[in-house]
Amino acid sequence: MMYAIHDIKNGVSKGDFLALSKTITHIENQQAGASDFLKNLPTPKVPVIGITGPPGAGKSTLIAAVIGALVQEGKTIAVLSVDPSSVLHNGALLGDRIRMRDWYLHPAVFIRSLATRGHLGGLTHCIDEVVQLLRSAGFDFIILETVGVGQSEVQVAKIAYPTILVLVPEAGDEIQMMKSGLFEVANIYVVNKVDRPEAQKFVNHLKQSLSERSMNQDKPNLVQTIANTGFGVDDLLNTIKAYE
């Protein structure tokens, strides 16, 4: 059964995401009626923030910190965490339930895992449709966290604005690999875990790489964070809001 959008919005406003979750499942499984439902949805302007980067960069910890800052402002947030598919049932591995457990039951925060199901580009086959639904459901911000697969994640930049690339001080090799892909399309570069050794050396190297890129494009932003302590999160949030 497809729910009416006003019922979904009413549930979201009360922190009840059952109708929204079931509707996403209908869309993800391409069930009957999903296409007609999507055609009739309104398309309000809602910020869609893409957060990507190599495994171990601390993307989910950073997202949890950003969520905390937005909740303090009274905002509602939807998070789509795109996980690798399970080899057993093609569903998402639900890693976000562990990484963002502090927000899973919060009435202002909706977190949903979507499986890639072999889809390339760091996202999933139905991401456009699910984002369209979330835009219509009454959230203030939508966050996309993508699978950390490197330069093939360029698809996120076609959906989200701004696109944030999260790196750590040991990511020199990743930068070289990304030069022809994601590195060239991200809007905000976050160096996370800047309390690690050699962090400033890496930051300086990244600044040099970005200055070379910005000769022919808009100058990207660089923010330094320590996600698990909250350091730099306010700076990141202010930088994100500048793109609205």
N, C-alpha and C positions, 0 to 999 in steps of 0.2 A: 504494500500500500504506500502511495506517495502522499506525504503530508502537504498541506497548504503552506505557503511561505509565511502567512501571518501567524500560523500555529507554531512554526519553527522560531520566528522572531519573538513571539510571546514566551516560548520556553527559554530562549537565550537570555531574555531580559530578567528572568527569574532564576537563572543559573541552572536550569534543567535542560540538558543537552540530548535527551533521548531521541526526540524527533529529528534533530539535526544529525545525530550519529546514524540513525537508520536510513535517512535520506542519502547520506554519503555512501553507505553500503550499496544502496540501489544504484547509484551513479557508478560506483567502482565496478560493480558486476554487470553494468549495462542492461539492467532489467527493463521490462516493458514499462513504458510511460516516462522513463527518465529523460529522454530526448525532448518530448513535448513540455515537460515540467521546466527544463532549462530554458527553452525558447521564450517562456513567459515571465522569466525572472527580471526584476528591475536591476539596474547596474549602477548603484551608487559608488561614488569615489571613496575608496578606503585604501590607506597606505598598505602596500604589500612589501615586506622586507625579506629579502633573500639572504640567508646566511649559509655559507659553504666553506670548504677548505679540506685539507688532508685529514685523515684519521688521527686522533690524538691531539688535535689542536685546541680542544676545549670548547667546541661550538655549543654543545648542549648546556654546559655550565654557564657560558656567557649568555645564552638565551634565558636561562633561569634567572640570572641577575637582571637582565633587561625587563623581563616580566615583572619582577619585584618592583622595579622603579616605576613601571607603567601602572601597576595596580595601586601604588601609593598615590598616583595622580587621579585615581578613580576610573581608569580606562578598562575596557574589556578587550581581551586578546584571544585570538585563535592561532594555534600552532599546528602546522602540518609537518610532521617529522617523517621524512621518506627513508624507509629502512630497506636493507636487502631482503629479498623474499626468502621465506623458509623453504628448504628443499623438500619438506614433507607436505605442506599444504598451500604453498604459494602466498601465504599471508605475511604481513609484516612481523618482524621479530620483536616488536614492541619495546625496543630499547629505550624509547623516550619515557616509558612508565617508570623506569629505574632512574634515569638521569634527571628527570624533572618531577620526581615524586612529591616534592614539597608543594607543587601547584596542581597536581592531578585532580584533587577534589575541591579546588577553589571555585566559587560560583562565578567569578569573573574571567576564568581561564578555561578554554576548551583546548585539549590536546588530543591529537589524532595521529596514529601511525598509518602510513600508506605504504604498501609494498611496491617495489620497483617492478616485480614480475618480469625481470629481464629487460626492462626498458632502459635504453641508453640515455645519457644526458644528465644523470644524477637525480632525475625526478621520476614521475610515473605517468602512465598513459592518460589518466583522467585528471591531471592536475589543473588544467585550465577550467574544467567544469566544476571541480570542487572549490576552487578559488572564487569562481562566479557565485556559487551558492553562499560561501562565507561572506562575500561582499554584501549580499542581500539579507544576511541574517542578523545584522545589527552590531557587528563588532567594530571597535575603534581601530584596531590594528590586526593585520594578518602577518604571521611569520612563517616562512618556509625554511626548514632545515633540510639540506640535501645530503645524500650519500657522499662520503668523501672519496671521490674517485678521480680527482685531478682535473685535467684540462677538458675532459668531455662534459663537464658540468655547465657549459656555456648556456644551455637552455634556460637556466634559472634567471639569467639576465634579461631574457625576453618576457618574463612574467613579472619579476619583482623590480622595484625601484625604491630605494637603492639596493644594490647587490653588495653584500659584505663578504670579503675574503678573509678568513681567520687563519693566521699563521703563528708559528712559535719560533723562538730563536734558532732552533736547529733545522729550520726549513729551507736552507739554502738550495738543496737539491730540488725541492718541490718548485721553487721559483723558476729554476731553469727549465723544468718540465712544463710549467704552465705558461711560459712566455708566449706561445703561439695560441693560447686558448683563453681560459678564464682570467688569467692575469691581465689580459688586455681589455677586459670588459667590466671588471668590478669597479664600483664607485668609491667604496670605503675599504681600506686595508687595516685590519686589526692585528697588531702584534700582541698576542696573549702570552701570559706567563713571563712578563718582562723582569721578574725578579730572578730569573735564571742567569747563570754565567754567560757572558758574551752577548747578552741581550742588546746592549746599546750598539755593539759592533754590527749586529744583524739589522737593527733599525736604520743605521746609517747606510748600510748596503741597500736596503729596501728603498730608502729615500732617493738614492742615486738611480736605481732602476725606474722608479716612478717619475723622476724628473725627465728621463729619456723618453718615457711614454707620453708625458704631458706636452711635449713640444708640438704635437699634432692633434691633441685632444684636450678636453676640459681637465683641469688639474684635479686628480683624485685626492681624497683625504686619508690621512694616516692617524690612527688612534692607538695608544698603548694601554693595555689592560692587564689586570690580574683578576680573572673572573671569580675565583673562589674567595677573594677578599672584598670584591666590589670596587677595587681601584680602577679608575678610568671609565666606569660604567656610565656615570653622568655625562662625561665628555662624549662618549659614544652615542648616547641617547640624543643629546643636543645636535650632534652631527647628523644623525638620522632624520631628525625633525626638519632640518634645513632643506631636505629634499621634498618635503610635502608641497 
